[in-house]
Amino acid sequence: MGISYFTDTGARRFERILAHVFQAYPGSLALRLWDGRTFHMGEGPPAFTLVFHDRRAYRDLMLHRSPLQLAEAYFRNQVDVEGDLYAALQIKDYLQSLTLSPADKAALLLAALLASGAARAGNTPPDRQRAPGARWAAWHGKDRDRQAIAYHYDVSNAFYALWLDTQMVYSCAYFEHEAESLDQAQSNKLEYICRKLRLRRGERLLDIGCGWGALIYWAARHHGVRAHGITLSRNQYEHCLHKIREEGLTDRVSVELKDYRDLAGEAVFDKIVSVGMFEHVGLKNLPLYFNTVQRLLKPNGLFLNHGITHSSEGWQKSVSTTFINRYVFPNGELDRMSNIQRVMEQSGFEILDVEGLRPHYAMTLRHWVQQLESRREEALRHVGEATYRVWRLYMTACALTFEEGGTGVYQIVAAKRASGQCPVPLTRRDLYR
């Protein structure tokens, strides 16, 4: 049976409603309404304050308890978070598990409708609308994938440069200890990948999804290879062209604005690498992706695939997957590690080495969030408030998901399945010299 709030006056009614809704919340928080009233729930100082600038956002949260609606209200600046955003994101699971009686819902609605205060405009700011198309991840044509990549990566090179390391590596770093800087950890990662590939001077290296080109520059400078990168992002492509000329690498490094499906030839490259790209391929296209690598790789060559995985089977619809496909990665899809290896083996690869780097990505994301928050004013000059909030919320949530084990990241080293000598040493000792 629901609790009766109707005989209480305004402030007392809100206080009792909120106390009832958050009575089982495993922490301490504060809520501040549009008229300045603040309510504290839990024991001890609040870890964060959820600020409602708009009574409609409050009403929607109380009635629907949808984390996705709350996120969208945050992007529209109808809701704000003061304090620890990591702690605030714990509210997602709590709201989804909360059950209320019809009488309680009626009381919540009445309280929201009777509350005073003007509502803010409810449209998403123009700099970050939802990704076009209701189901981006449903299929992966070349034009659609190109649009999806542009939606995510062609925001602004200057924006990414604010919070990435100096080499602009947009993937998991490799920390030797927790106090290590992000710049050093990303250099560690680049070198670690090159060693896993056992690069030799004069070899041809292909980087599928080369981003802003850090790995191909590193491999050419430090290991003497001829490196070629491909990307679907025009911003990244133009950045790479400039960087190659600036660093005097035109004789050793090249880049193309090209889809991996358009790469021609057989047994073209000694080594192939892909870092943080296969998440965009689509689960149905994984056989095509791995078969393409198989075709392009020389006998006794090595392939390293570095990518994010999911703890659940396939890419099922949820609050998290809907949020990612709607606002961040329009065509992104993840799967379990075991399924990825299965497709690789079905494509003719022998798995030689697998390493999980989940803690490293959690640390990387925390560095990115800290740097983005510290340069907020500069970020707003490049992308606007809504995009800043999307990236801040997304990366904070991802850090927590990696820490909790909901997602992982793995480096897989593989070779064409063949009899005879294995193309890697008997031990990993050479990686750590």
Contacts in CASP RR format, 6 or more apart in sequence:
PFRMAT RR
TARGET T0000
AUTHOR 0000-0000-0000
METHOD contacts of the structure
MODEL  1
MGISYFTDTGARRFERILAHVFQAYPGSLALRLWDGRTFHMGEGPPAFTL
VFHDRRAYRDLMLHRSPLQLAEAYFRNQVDVEGDLYAALQIKDYLQSLTL
SPADKAALLLAALLASGAARAGNTPPDRQRAPGARWAAWHGKDRDRQAIA
YHYDVSNAFYALWLDTQMVYSCAYFEHEAESLDQAQSNKLEYICRKLRLR
RGERLLDIGCGWGALIYWAARHHGVRAHGITLSRNQYEHCLHKIREEGLT
DRVSVELKDYRDLAGEAVFDKIVSVGMFEHVGLKNLPLYFNTVQRLLKPN
GLFLNHGITHSSEGWQKSVSTTFINRYVFPNGELDRMSNIQRVMEQSGFE
ILDVEGLRPHYAMTLRHWVQQLESRREEALRHVGEATYRVWRLYMTACAL
TFEEGGTGVYQIVAAKRASGQCPVPLTRRDLYR
1 101 0 8 1.000
1 103 0 8 1.000
2 101 0 8 1.000
2 103 0 8 1.000
2 104 0 8 1.000
2 107 0 8 1.000
3 16 0 8 1.000
3 20 0 8 1.000
3 103 0 8 1.000
3 104 0 8 1.000
3 107 0 8 1.000
4 103 0 8 1.000
4 107 0 8 1.000
5 13 0 8 1.000
5 16 0 8 1.000
5 17 0 8 1.000
5 107 0 8 1.000
5 110 0 8 1.000
5 111 0 8 1.000
6 13 0 8 1.000
6 107 0 8 1.000
6 110 0 8 1.000
8 16 0 8 1.000
10 111 0 8 1.000
10 114 0 8 1.000
10 115 0 8 1.000
11 37 0 8 1.000
13 107 0 8 1.000
13 111 0 8 1.000
14 33 0 8 1.000
14 37 0 8 1.000
14 39 0 8 1.000
14 111 0 8 1.000
14 115 0 8 1.000
15 39 0 8 1.000
17 62 0 8 1.000
17 107 0 8 1.000
17 108 0 8 1.000
17 111 0 8 1.000
18 31 0 8 1.000
18 39 0 8 1.000
18 41 0 8 1.000
19 39 0 8 1.000
19 41 0 8 1.000
20 104 0 8 1.000
21 62 0 8 1.000
21 98 0 8 1.000
21 100 0 8 1.000
21 108 0 8 1.000
22 29 0 8 1.000
22 41 0 8 1.000
22 42 0 8 1.000
23 41 0 8 1.000
24 94 0 8 1.000
24 98 0 8 1.000
25 41 0 8 1.000
25 42 0 8 1.000
25 91 0 8 1.000
25 94 0 8 1.000
26 90 0 8 1.000
26 94 0 8 1.000
27 42 0 8 1.000
27 43 0 8 1.000
27 47 0 8 1.000
27 90 0 8 1.000
28 40 0 8 1.000
28 41 0 8 1.000
28 42 0 8 1.000
28 43 0 8 1.000
28 44 0 8 1.000
28 45 0 8 1.000
28 46 0 8 1.000
28 47 0 8 1.000
29 40 0 8 1.000
29 41 0 8 1.000
29 42 0 8 1.000
29 46 0 8 1.000
29 47 0 8 1.000
29 48 0 8 1.000
29 49 0 8 1.000
29 50 0 8 1.000
29 87 0 8 1.000
29 88 0 8 1.000
29 91 0 8 1.000
30 38 0 8 1.000
30 39 0 8 1.000
30 40 0 8 1.000
30 41 0 8 1.000
30 46 0 8 1.000
30 48 0 8 1.000
30 49 0 8 1.000
30 50 0 8 1.000
31 38 0 8 1.000
31 39 0 8 1.000
31 41 0 8 1.000
31 49 0 8 1.000
31 50 0 8 1.000
31 51 0 8 1.000
31 52 0 8 1.000
32 38 0 8 1.000
32 39 0 8 1.000
32 49 0 8 1.000
32 50 0 8 1.000
32 51 0 8 1.000
32 52 0 8 1.000
33 39 0 8 1.000
33 52 0 8 1.000
33 55 0 8 1.000
33 58 0 8 1.000
33 115 0 8 1.000
34 52 0 8 1.000
34 53 0 8 1.000
34 54 0 8 1.000
34 55 0 8 1.000
34 58 0 8 1.000
34 115 0 8 1.000
34 117 0 8 1.000
34 118 0 8 1.000
35 115 0 8 1.000
35 116 0 8 1.000
35 117 0 8 1.000
38 49 0 8 1.000
40 46 0 8 1.000
47 83 0 8 1.000
47 84 0 8 1.000
47 87 0 8 1.000
47 88 0 8 1.000
48 81 0 8 1.000
48 82 0 8 1.000
48 83 0 8 1.000
48 84 0 8 1.000
48 85 0 8 1.000
48 87 0 8 1.000
48 88 0 8 1.000
49 81 0 8 1.000
49 82 0 8 1.000
49 83 0 8 1.000
50 79 0 8 1.000
50 80 0 8 1.000
50 81 0 8 1.000
50 88 0 8 1.000
50 91 0 8 1.000
51 79 0 8 1.000
51 80 0 8 1.000
51 81 0 8 1.000
51 82 0 8 1.000
52 58 0 8 1.000
52 61 0 8 1.000
52 78 0 8 1.000
52 79 0 8 1.000
53 77 0 8 1.000
53 78 0 8 1.000
53 79 0 8 1.000
53 80 0 8 1.000
53 120 0 8 1.000
54 73 0 8 1.000
54 78 0 8 1.000
54 79 0 8 1.000
54 119 0 8 1.000
54 120 0 8 1.000
54 122 0 8 1.000
55 112 0 8 1.000
55 115 0 8 1.000
55 117 0 8 1.000
55 119 0 8 1.000
56 78 0 8 1.000
56 112 0 8 1.000
56 119 0 8 1.000
56 122 0 8 1.000
57 70 0 8 1.000
57 73 0 8 1.000
57 78 0 8 1.000
57 79 0 8 1.000
58 112 0 8 1.000
58 115 0 8 1.000
59 108 0 8 1.000
59 109 0 8 1.000
59 112 0 8 1.000
59 113 0 8 1.000
60 66 0 8 1.000
60 69 0 8 1.000
60 73 0 8 1.000
61 69 0 8 1.000
61 70 0 8 1.000
61 73 0 8 1.000
61 79 0 8 1.000
61 95 0 8 1.000
62 108 0 8 1.000
62 109 0 8 1.000
62 111 0 8 1.000
62 112 0 8 1.000
63 105 0 8 1.000
63 108 0 8 1.000
63 109 0 8 1.000
63 112 0 8 1.000
65 95 0 8 1.000
65 96 0 8 1.000
65 98 0 8 1.000
65 100 0 8 1.000
66 95 0 8 1.000
66 319 0 8 1.000
67 91 0 8 1.000
67 92 0 8 1.000
67 95 0 8 1.000
67 96 0 8 1.000
67 319 0 8 1.000
68 319 0 8 1.000
68 322 0 8 1.000
68 323 0 8 1.000
70 79 0 8 1.000
70 91 0 8 1.000
70 92 0 8 1.000
70 95 0 8 1.000
71 323 0 8 1.000
71 393 0 8 1.000
72 124 0 8 1.000
73 79 0 8 1.000
74 80 0 8 1.000
74 81 0 8 1.000
74 389 0 8 1.000
74 393 0 8 1.000
75 124 0 8 1.000
75 125 0 8 1.000
75 128 0 8 1.000
75 327 0 8 1.000
75 386 0 8 1.000
75 389 0 8 1.000
75 390 0 8 1.000
75 393 0 8 1.000
76 120 0 8 1.000
76 121 0 8 1.000
76 122 0 8 1.000
76 123 0 8 1.000
76 124 0 8 1.000
76 125 0 8 1.000
76 386 0 8 1.000
77 120 0 8 1.000
77 125 0 8 1.000
77 385 0 8 1.000
77 389 0 8 1.000
78 120 0 8 1.000
78 122 0 8 1.000
81 88 0 8 1.000
85 369 0 8 1.000
85 392 0 8 1.000
85 393 0 8 1.000
85 396 0 8 1.000
86 396 0 8 1.000
86 399 0 8 1.000
86 400 0 8 1.000
89 393 0 8 1.000
89 396 0 8 1.000
89 397 0 8 1.000
89 400 0 8 1.000
92 319 0 8 1.000
92 397 0 8 1.000
96 319 0 8 1.000
100 108 0 8 1.000
124 130 0 8 1.000
124 386 0 8 1.000
125 384 0 8 1.000
125 385 0 8 1.000
125 386 0 8 1.000
126 386 0 8 1.000
127 383 0 8 1.000
127 384 0 8 1.000
127 385 0 8 1.000
127 386 0 8 1.000
127 387 0 8 1.000
128 327 0 8 1.000
128 383 0 8 1.000
128 384 0 8 1.000
128 386 0 8 1.000
128 387 0 8 1.000
128 390 0 8 1.000
130 326 0 8 1.000
130 327 0 8 1.000
131 148 0 8 1.000
131 151 0 8 1.000
131 325 0 8 1.000
131 326 0 8 1.000
131 327 0 8 1.000
131 330 0 8 1.000
132 147 0 8 1.000
133 330 0 8 1.000
135 325 0 8 1.000
136 144 0 8 1.000
136 148 0 8 1.000
136 325 0 8 1.000
136 330 0 8 1.000
136 331 0 8 1.000
136 332 0 8 1.000
137 282 0 8 1.000
137 315 0 8 1.000
137 325 0 8 1.000
137 330 0 8 1.000
137 331 0 8 1.000
137 332 0 8 1.000
137 333 0 8 1.000
140 281 0 8 1.000
140 282 0 8 1.000
140 284 0 8 1.000
140 285 0 8 1.000
140 331 0 8 1.000
142 259 0 8 1.000
142 261 0 8 1.000
142 262 0 8 1.000
144 331 0 8 1.000
145 232 0 8 1.000
145 259 0 8 1.000
145 280 0 8 1.000
145 331 0 8 1.000
146 232 0 8 1.000
146 259 0 8 1.000
147 330 0 8 1.000
148 280 0 8 1.000
148 329 0 8 1.000
148 330 0 8 1.000
148 331 0 8 1.000
148 332 0 8 1.000
149 231 0 8 1.000
149 232 0 8 1.000
149 233 0 8 1.000
149 280 0 8 1.000
150 232 0 8 1.000
150 233 0 8 1.000
150 234 0 8 1.000
151 330 0 8 1.000
152 328 0 8 1.000
152 329 0 8 1.000
152 330 0 8 1.000
153 211 0 8 1.000
153 233 0 8 1.000
153 235 0 8 1.000
153 236 0 8 1.000
154 233 0 8 1.000
154 234 0 8 1.000
154 235 0 8 1.000
155 383 0 8 1.000
155 387 0 8 1.000
156 235 0 8 1.000
156 382 0 8 1.000
156 383 0 8 1.000
157 168 0 8 1.000
157 212 0 8 1.000
157 235 0 8 1.000
157 236 0 8 1.000
157 239 0 8 1.000
158 382 0 8 1.000
159 379 0 8 1.000
159 382 0 8 1.000
159 383 0 8 1.000
159 387 0 8 1.000
160 168 0 8 1.000
160 170 0 8 1.000
160 212 0 8 1.000
161 168 0 8 1.000
162 371 0 8 1.000
162 372 0 8 1.000
162 375 0 8 1.000
162 378 0 8 1.000
162 379 0 8 1.000
162 382 0 8 1.000
163 368 0 8 1.000
163 369 0 8 1.000
163 371 0 8 1.000
163 372 0 8 1.000
163 375 0 8 1.000
163 379 0 8 1.000
164 170 0 8 1.000
164 368 0 8 1.000
164 371 0 8 1.000
165 173 0 8 1.000
165 182 0 8 1.000
165 183 0 8 1.000
165 185 0 8 1.000
165 186 0 8 1.000
166 183 0 8 1.000
167 183 0 8 1.000
167 186 0 8 1.000
167 187 0 8 1.000
167 190 0 8 1.000
167 212 0 8 1.000
167 214 0 8 1.000
167 217 0 8 1.000
167 218 0 8 1.000
168 211 0 8 1.000
168 212 0 8 1.000
168 213 0 8 1.000
168 214 0 8 1.000
168 239 0 8 1.000
169 186 0 8 1.000
169 189 0 8 1.000
169 190 0 8 1.000
169 212 0 8 1.000
169 214 0 8 1.000
169 215 0 8 1.000
170 211 0 8 1.000
170 212 0 8 1.000
171 189 0 8 1.000
171 275 0 8 1.000
171 276 0 8 1.000
171 306 0 8 1.000
171 307 0 8 1.000
171 364 0 8 1.000
172 189 0 8 1.000
172 306 0 8 1.000
172 357 0 8 1.000
172 360 0 8 1.000
172 361 0 8 1.000
172 364 0 8 1.000
172 409 0 8 1.000
173 182 0 8 1.000
173 185 0 8 1.000
173 186 0 8 1.000
173 188 0 8 1.000
173 189 0 8 1.000
173 360 0 8 1.000
173 363 0 8 1.000
173 364 0 8 1.000
173 367 0 8 1.000
174 185 0 8 1.000
174 186 0 8 1.000
174 188 0 8 1.000
174 189 0 8 1.000
174 192 0 8 1.000
174 357 0 8 1.000
174 360 0 8 1.000
175 185 0 8 1.000
175 188 0 8 1.000
175 360 0 8 1.000
175 363 0 8 1.000
176 185 0 8 1.000
176 188 0 8 1.000
178 363 0 8 1.000
180 188 0 8 1.000
182 364 0 8 1.000
182 367 0 8 1.000
182 368 0 8 1.000
182 371 0 8 1.000
185 360 0 8 1.000
185 363 0 8 1.000
185 364 0 8 1.000
186 214 0 8 1.000
187 218 0 8 1.000
190 214 0 8 1.000
190 215 0 8 1.000
190 218 0 8 1.000
190 219 0 8 1.000
191 218 0 8 1.000
191 222 0 8 1.000
192 431 0 8 1.000
193 215 0 8 1.000
193 273 0 8 1.000
193 275 0 8 1.000
193 304 0 8 1.000
193 306 0 8 1.000
193 411 0 8 1.000
194 215 0 8 1.000
194 218 0 8 1.000
194 219 0 8 1.000
194 222 0 8 1.000
194 223 0 8 1.000
195 430 0 8 1.000
195 431 0 8 1.000
196 302 0 8 1.000
196 304 0 8 1.000
196 353 0 8 1.000
196 411 0 8 1.000
196 413 0 8 1.000
196 431 0 8 1.000
197 205 0 8 1.000
197 271 0 8 1.000
197 273 0 8 1.000
197 302 0 8 1.000
197 304 0 8 1.000
197 413 0 8 1.000
198 271 0 8 1.000
198 302 0 8 1.000
198 423 0 8 1.000
198 424 0 8 1.000
198 425 0 8 1.000
198 430 0 8 1.000
199 205 0 8 1.000
199 219 0 8 1.000
199 223 0 8 1.000
199 224 0 8 1.000
199 225 0 8 1.000
199 271 0 8 1.000
200 223 0 8 1.000
200 225 0 8 1.000
200 270 0 8 1.000
201 223 0 8 1.000
201 224 0 8 1.000
201 225 0 8 1.000
202 224 0 8 1.000
202 225 0 8 1.000
202 226 0 8 1.000
203 225 0 8 1.000
203 226 0 8 1.000
203 270 0 8 1.000
203 271 0 8 1.000
204 225 0 8 1.000
204 226 0 8 1.000
204 227 0 8 1.000
204 228 0 8 1.000
204 268 0 8 1.000
204 269 0 8 1.000
204 270 0 8 1.000
204 271 0 8 1.000
205 216 0 8 1.000
205 219 0 8 1.000
205 225 0 8 1.000
205 226 0 8 1.000
205 227 0 8 1.000
205 228 0 8 1.000
205 269 0 8 1.000
205 270 0 8 1.000
205 271 0 8 1.000
205 272 0 8 1.000
205 273 0 8 1.000
206 227 0 8 1.000
206 228 0 8 1.000
206 229 0 8 1.000
206 230 0 8 1.000
206 263 0 8 1.000
206 268 0 8 1.000
206 269 0 8 1.000
206 271 0 8 1.000
206 272 0 8 1.000
206 273 0 8 1.000
206 296 0 8 1.000
207 213 0 8 1.000
207 215 0 8 1.000
207 216 0 8 1.000
207 227 0 8 1.000
207 228 0 8 1.000
207 229 0 8 1.000
207 230 0 8 1.000
207 272 0 8 1.000
207 273 0 8 1.000
207 274 0 8 1.000
207 275 0 8 1.000
208 229 0 8 1.000
208 230 0 8 1.000
208 260 0 8 1.000
208 272 0 8 1.000
208 273 0 8 1.000
208 274 0 8 1.000
208 277 0 8 1.000
208 293 0 8 1.000
209 229 0 8 1.000
209 230 0 8 1.000
209 231 0 8 1.000
209 232 0 8 1.000
209 260 0 8 1.000
209 274 0 8 1.000
209 275 0 8 1.000
209 276 0 8 1.000
209 277 0 8 1.000
210 216 0 8 1.000
210 229 0 8 1.000
210 230 0 8 1.000
210 231 0 8 1.000
210 236 0 8 1.000
210 240 0 8 1.000
210 255 0 8 1.000
211 231 0 8 1.000
211 233 0 8 1.000
211 236 0 8 1.000
211 240 0 8 1.000
212 236 0 8 1.000
212 239 0 8 1.000
212 240 0 8 1.000
212 243 0 8 1.000
213 229 0 8 1.000
213 236 0 8 1.000
213 239 0 8 1.000
213 240 0 8 1.000
213 243 0 8 1.000
213 255 0 8 1.000
215 227 0 8 1.000
215 273 0 8 1.000
215 275 0 8 1.000
216 227 0 8 1.000
216 228 0 8 1.000
216 229 0 8 1.000
216 240 0 8 1.000
216 253 0 8 1.000
216 255 0 8 1.000
217 227 0 8 1.000
217 243 0 8 1.000
217 244 0 8 1.000
217 247 0 8 1.000
217 249 0 8 1.000
217 253 0 8 1.000
219 225 0 8 1.000
219 227 0 8 1.000
220 226 0 8 1.000
220 227 0 8 1.000
220 249 0 8 1.000
220 252 0 8 1.000
220 253 0 8 1.000
221 247 0 8 1.000
221 249 0 8 1.000
224 252 0 8 1.000
225 252 0 8 1.000
225 270 0 8 1.000
225 271 0 8 1.000
226 252 0 8 1.000
226 253 0 8 1.000
227 252 0 8 1.000
227 253 0 8 1.000
227 254 0 8 1.000
228 253 0 8 1.000
228 254 0 8 1.000
228 255 0 8 1.000
228 256 0 8 1.000
228 269 0 8 1.000
229 240 0 8 1.000
229 254 0 8 1.000
229 255 0 8 1.000
229 256 0 8 1.000
230 255 0 8 1.000
230 256 0 8 1.000
230 257 0 8 1.000
230 258 0 8 1.000
230 259 0 8 1.000
230 260 0 8 1.000
230 263 0 8 1.000
231 237 0 8 1.000
231 240 0 8 1.000
231 255 0 8 1.000
231 256 0 8 1.000
231 257 0 8 1.000
231 258 0 8 1.000
232 257 0 8 1.000
232 258 0 8 1.000
232 259 0 8 1.000
234 257 0 8 1.000
237 255 0 8 1.000
237 256 0 8 1.000
237 257 0 8 1.000
240 255 0 8 1.000
241 255 0 8 1.000
244 250 0 8 1.000
244 253 0 8 1.000
244 254 0 8 1.000
244 255 0 8 1.000
260 289 0 8 1.000
260 292 0 8 1.000
261 288 0 8 1.000
261 292 0 8 1.000
263 292 0 8 1.000
263 296 0 8 1.000
265 295 0 8 1.000
265 296 0 8 1.000
266 295 0 8 1.000
266 296 0 8 1.000
267 295 0 8 1.000
267 296 0 8 1.000
267 297 0 8 1.000
267 298 0 8 1.000
267 299 0 8 1.000
268 296 0 8 1.000
268 298 0 8 1.000
269 296 0 8 1.000
269 297 0 8 1.000
269 298 0 8 1.000
270 298 0 8 1.000
270 301 0 8 1.000
271 297 0 8 1.000
271 301 0 8 1.000
271 302 0 8 1.000
271 303 0 8 1.000
271 304 0 8 1.000
272 293 0 8 1.000
272 296 0 8 1.000
272 297 0 8 1.000
272 302 0 8 1.000
272 303 0 8 1.000
272 304 0 8 1.000
273 303 0 8 1.000
273 304 0 8 1.000
273 305 0 8 1.000
273 306 0 8 1.000
274 293 0 8 1.000
274 304 0 8 1.000
274 305 0 8 1.000
274 306 0 8 1.000
275 306 0 8 1.000
275 307 0 8 1.000
276 306 0 8 1.000
276 307 0 8 1.000
276 308 0 8 1.000
277 307 0 8 1.000
278 286 0 8 1.000
278 289 0 8 1.000
278 305 0 8 1.000
278 307 0 8 1.000
279 307 0 8 1.000
279 308 0 8 1.000
279 329 0 8 1.000
279 332 0 8 1.000
279 333 0 8 1.000
279 334 0 8 1.000
280 329 0 8 1.000
280 331 0 8 1.000
280 332 0 8 1.000
281 288 0 8 1.000
281 289 0 8 1.000
281 333 0 8 1.000
282 331 0 8 1.000
282 332 0 8 1.000
282 333 0 8 1.000
283 314 0 8 1.000
283 315 0 8 1.000
283 333 0 8 1.000
283 335 0 8 1.000
286 340 0 8 1.000
286 343 0 8 1.000
287 343 0 8 1.000
287 346 0 8 1.000
287 347 0 8 1.000
290 343 0 8 1.000
290 344 0 8 1.000
290 347 0 8 1.000
290 349 0 8 1.000
291 347 0 8 1.000
293 303 0 8 1.000
293 347 0 8 1.000
294 347 0 8 1.000
294 348 0 8 1.000
294 349 0 8 1.000
294 416 0 8 1.000
297 303 0 8 1.000
297 415 0 8 1.000
297 416 0 8 1.000
299 416 0 8 1.000
299 418 0 8 1.000
300 415 0 8 1.000
300 416 0 8 1.000
300 418 0 8 1.000
300 421 0 8 1.000
300 423 0 8 1.000
301 415 0 8 1.000
301 416 0 8 1.000
301 423 0 8 1.000
302 352 0 8 1.000
302 413 0 8 1.000
302 414 0 8 1.000
302 415 0 8 1.000
302 423 0 8 1.000
302 424 0 8 1.000
303 349 0 8 1.000
303 413 0 8 1.000
303 414 0 8 1.000
303 415 0 8 1.000
304 411 0 8 1.000
304 412 0 8 1.000
304 413 0 8 1.000
304 414 0 8 1.000
305 340 0 8 1.000
305 344 0 8 1.000
305 411 0 8 1.000
305 412 0 8 1.000
305 414 0 8 1.000
306 409 0 8 1.000
306 410 0 8 1.000
306 411 0 8 1.000
306 412 0 8 1.000
307 409 0 8 1.000
307 410 0 8 1.000
307 411 0 8 1.000
308 334 0 8 1.000
308 361 0 8 1.000
308 407 0 8 1.000
308 408 0 8 1.000
308 409 0 8 1.000
309 334 0 8 1.000
309 335 0 8 1.000
309 336 0 8 1.000
309 337 0 8 1.000
309 340 0 8 1.000
309 407 0 8 1.000
309 408 0 8 1.000
309 409 0 8 1.000
309 410 0 8 1.000
310 334 0 8 1.000
310 335 0 8 1.000
310 336 0 8 1.000
310 406 0 8 1.000
310 407 0 8 1.000
310 408 0 8 1.000
311 336 0 8 1.000
311 405 0 8 1.000
311 406 0 8 1.000
311 407 0 8 1.000
311 408 0 8 1.000
312 336 0 8 1.000
313 335 0 8 1.000
313 336 0 8 1.000
313 339 0 8 1.000
314 333 0 8 1.000
314 334 0 8 1.000
314 335 0 8 1.000
314 336 0 8 1.000
314 339 0 8 1.000
315 321 0 8 1.000
315 332 0 8 1.000
315 333 0 8 1.000
315 334 0 8 1.000
315 335 0 8 1.000
320 397 0 8 1.000
320 401 0 8 1.000
323 394 0 8 1.000
324 332 0 8 1.000
324 394 0 8 1.000
325 331 0 8 1.000
325 332 0 8 1.000
327 390 0 8 1.000
327 394 0 8 1.000
328 390 0 8 1.000
328 394 0 8 1.000
334 407 0 8 1.000
337 354 0 8 1.000
337 408 0 8 1.000
337 410 0 8 1.000
340 410 0 8 1.000
340 412 0 8 1.000
341 351 0 8 1.000
341 354 0 8 1.000
341 412 0 8 1.000
344 351 0 8 1.000
344 412 0 8 1.000
344 414 0 8 1.000
345 351 0 8 1.000
348 416 0 8 1.000
348 417 0 8 1.000
349 414 0 8 1.000
349 415 0 8 1.000
349 416 0 8 1.000
349 417 0 8 1.000
350 414 0 8 1.000
350 415 0 8 1.000
350 416 0 8 1.000
350 417 0 8 1.000
350 418 0 8 1.000
351 412 0 8 1.000
351 413 0 8 1.000
351 414 0 8 1.000
352 413 0 8 1.000
352 414 0 8 1.000
352 415 0 8 1.000
352 422 0 8 1.000
352 423 0 8 1.000
352 424 0 8 1.000
353 411 0 8 1.000
353 412 0 8 1.000
353 413 0 8 1.000
353 424 0 8 1.000
353 428 0 8 1.000
354 410 0 8 1.000
354 411 0 8 1.000
354 412 0 8 1.000
354 413 0 8 1.000
355 410 0 8 1.000
355 411 0 8 1.000
356 408 0 8 1.000
356 409 0 8 1.000
356 410 0 8 1.000
356 411 0 8 1.000
357 408 0 8 1.000
357 409 0 8 1.000
357 410 0 8 1.000
357 411 0 8 1.000
358 402 0 8 1.000
358 405 0 8 1.000
358 407 0 8 1.000
358 408 0 8 1.000
358 409 0 8 1.000
359 402 0 8 1.000
359 403 0 8 1.000
360 409 0 8 1.000
361 398 0 8 1.000
361 402 0 8 1.000
361 407 0 8 1.000
361 408 0 8 1.000
361 409 0 8 1.000
362 399 0 8 1.000
362 402 0 8 1.000
362 403 0 8 1.000
365 395 0 8 1.000
365 396 0 8 1.000
365 398 0 8 1.000
365 399 0 8 1.000
365 402 0 8 1.000
366 399 0 8 1.000
368 395 0 8 1.000
369 392 0 8 1.000
369 395 0 8 1.000
369 396 0 8 1.000
369 399 0 8 1.000
372 379 0 8 1.000
372 388 0 8 1.000
372 391 0 8 1.000
372 392 0 8 1.000
372 395 0 8 1.000
373 392 0 8 1.000
376 388 0 8 1.000
379 388 0 8 1.000
380 388 0 8 1.000
398 407 0 8 1.000
401 407 0 8 1.000
402 408 0 8 1.000
402 409 0 8 1.000
413 424 0 8 1.000
415 422 0 8 1.000
415 423 0 8 1.000
415 424 0 8 1.000
END
